[in-house]
Amino acid sequence: MKKDLTHQITFAGILLAIIIVMQIIKNVNAFISGPVINACMVLAALCIGVWWGVGFAIGVPLLSLLIASASPMTSIAYATYGVATVIVIVGNLIFILSAYFTRKLKIYYFIPALIIGATLKWLFMWGGGSLILNKLFIDSLGKLINAVNKVFSTLQLFSGLISVPLIVLLYEIEKKYLEK
């Protein structure tokens, strides 16, 4: 697939616009915004390059601090002095890189690889939430402990798994577009 700079910037801009809208509605419905944001980050790596994906993996949680200032995740990030944000970034990188490095597999292998990547992201974030945040920051989190347990638990698994069909569909469409 040939990707010129104009295509990369245009595609990245579209993904970023979708992410910004999803960050704004994150407090309304995380069950929609989470899968869409995951799909956009993974599609950045798959369709325009691994470094774009890495940039999105790092940039999206930081952008969330600015856009979704009232979200539980932002409160958790401030209460943990940014450690929670680092956990999210690493979780994103796990999902994005697992998708990128398996992108050339046949579809019947690629889909399970995406599911494994989403599950690994969830395991890392769940472990980071329960083993690091809940233990090291118990005093500064206070009432946010319940939010940590929610944000870093099955919500992440759900968001990752629901994003898989969206990723596959949009990636296949983008591959067809680039072949023309």
C-alpha positions in Angstrom: 0.0 0.0 0.0 1.4 3.3 -1.1 0.8 6.1 1.4 1.8 9.6 0.4 2.2 12.4 3.0 -1.1 14.1 1.9 -3.0 10.8 2.5 -1.2 10.3 5.9 -2.0 13.8 7.2 -5.6 13.7 5.9 -6.2 10.3 7.4 -4.6 11.3 10.7 -6.8 14.5 10.8 -9.9 12.5 10.2 -9.0 10.0 13.0 -8.0 12.9 15.3 -11.4 14.7 14.7 -13.3 11.4 15.5 -11.2 11.0 18.7 -11.9 14.6 19.8 -15.6 14.1 19.4 -15.4 10.8 21.3 -13.4 12.4 24.1 -16.2 15.0 24.4 -18.9 12.4 24.7 -16.8 10.1 26.8 -18.7 11.0 30.0 -22.0 10.4 28.2 -21.3 6.9 27.0 -17.9 5.2 27.5 -19.3 2.0 25.8 -19.4 3.9 22.5 -16.4 6.2 22.8 -13.9 3.6 24.1 -14.2 1.2 21.2 -14.2 4.0 18.6 -11.1 5.6 20.2 -9.3 2.2 20.3 -10.3 1.6 16.6 -8.9 5.0 15.6 -5.6 4.5 17.3 -5.1 1.0 15.8 -6.2 2.2 12.4 -3.6 5.0 12.5 -0.8 2.3 12.9 -2.4 0.0 10.3 -3.3 2.5 7.6 -0.7 5.2 7.8 2.3 3.8 9.7 3.5 2.5 13.0 4.9 5.8 14.1 1.5 7.5 13.6 0.0 4.7 15.8 2.6 5.3 18.5 1.9 9.0 18.3 -1.8 8.4 18.8 -1.1 5.9 21.6 0.8 8.6 23.5 -1.2 11.6 22.4 -4.8 10.4 23.0 -4.5 10.0 26.8 -2.8 13.4 27.0 -5.5 14.9 24.9 -8.1 13.4 27.2 -6.6 15.3 30.1 -7.4 18.5 28.2 -10.7 17.7 26.6 -12.4 15.4 29.1 -11.4 17.3 32.2 -14.5 16.1 34.1 -14.0 12.4 33.4 -13.1 9.9 36.1 -9.9 9.0 34.2 -8.7 12.6 34.3 -9.3 12.7 38.1 -7.4 9.5 38.5 -4.5 10.8 36.4 -4.2 13.9 38.6 -4.5 11.9 41.8 -1.7 9.5 40.7 0.6 12.3 39.5 0.3 11.0 35.9 1.1 7.3 36.6 -2.4 6.3 35.5 -1.8 8.1 32.2 1.5 6.2 31.7 -0.4 2.9 32.3 -2.9 3.9 29.6 -0.2 4.8 27.2 1.6 1.5 27.6 -1.7 -0.4 27.3 -2.5 1.5 24.1 1.0 0.7 22.7 0.5 -3.0 23.5 -2.7 -3.1 21.4 -1.4 -0.9 18.6 1.9 -2.7 18.2 0.3 -6.2 18.4 -2.1 -5.1 15.6 0.7 -3.5 13.5 3.0 -6.5 13.7 0.2 -9.0 12.8 -1.4 -6.9 10.0 -0.1 -9.0 7.2 -1.6 -12.2 8.5 -4.6 -13.8 6.8 -7.8 -12.4 8.1 -8.6 -15.6 10.0 -5.4 -15.1 12.0 -5.5 -11.4 12.1 -8.8 -11.2 13.9 -7.6 -13.5 16.8 -4.4 -11.5 16.9 -6.5 -8.3 17.4 -8.5 -10.1 20.1 -5.3 -11.1 21.8 -3.9 -7.6 21.6 -7.0 -6.1 23.1 -6.9 -8.7 25.9 -3.2 -8.0 26.6 -4.0 -4.3 26.8 -6.7 -5.0 29.3 -4.5 -7.3 31.4 -1.8 -4.7 31.5 -4.2 -2.0 32.5 -6.1 -4.1 35.0 -2.8 -5.1 36.6 -1.6 -1.6 36.6 -4.8 -0.4 38.2 -5.0 -3.0 40.9 -1.4 -3.7 41.6 0.1 -0.2 41.2 -2.6 2.5 41.5 -4.6 0.9 44.2 -1.5 0.1 46.2 0.7 3.1 45.8 -1.9 5.8 45.7 -4.5 4.6 48.1 -4.3 7.7 50.1 -4.4 10.2 47.3 -7.1 8.3 45.4 -9.6 8.1 48.3 -13.1 7.8 46.8 -11.6 7.4 43.3 -10.7 3.7 44.1 -14.0 2.6 42.8 -13.4 4.6 39.6 -10.0 3.0 39.2 -11.5 -0.4 39.5 -14.1 0.4 36.9 -11.9 2.3 34.4 -9.1 -0.2 34.5 -11.2 -3.4 34.6 -13.7 -5.0 32.2 -14.6 -1.7 30.6 -11.1 -1.8 29.0 -11.7 -5.4 27.8 -15.1 -4.5 26.5 -13.7 -1.5 24.6 -10.9 -3.5 23.1 -13.0 -6.4 22.0 -15.8 -4.3 20.6 -13.3 -2.3 18.5 -12.0 -5.4 16.7 -14.9 -5.8 14.2 -14.7 -2.0 13.6 -10.9 -2.2 13.0 -11.2 -5.1 10.6 -14.0 -3.6 8.6 -12.4 -0.1 8.2 -8.9 -1.6 7.6 -10.2 -3.8 4.8 -12.0 -0.7 3.3 -8.8 1.4 3.5 -6.7 -1.4 1.9 -9.2 -1.5 -1.1 -9.0 2.3 -1.4 -5.2 2.3 -1.4 -5.0 -0.4 -4.1 -6.8 1.9 -6.6 
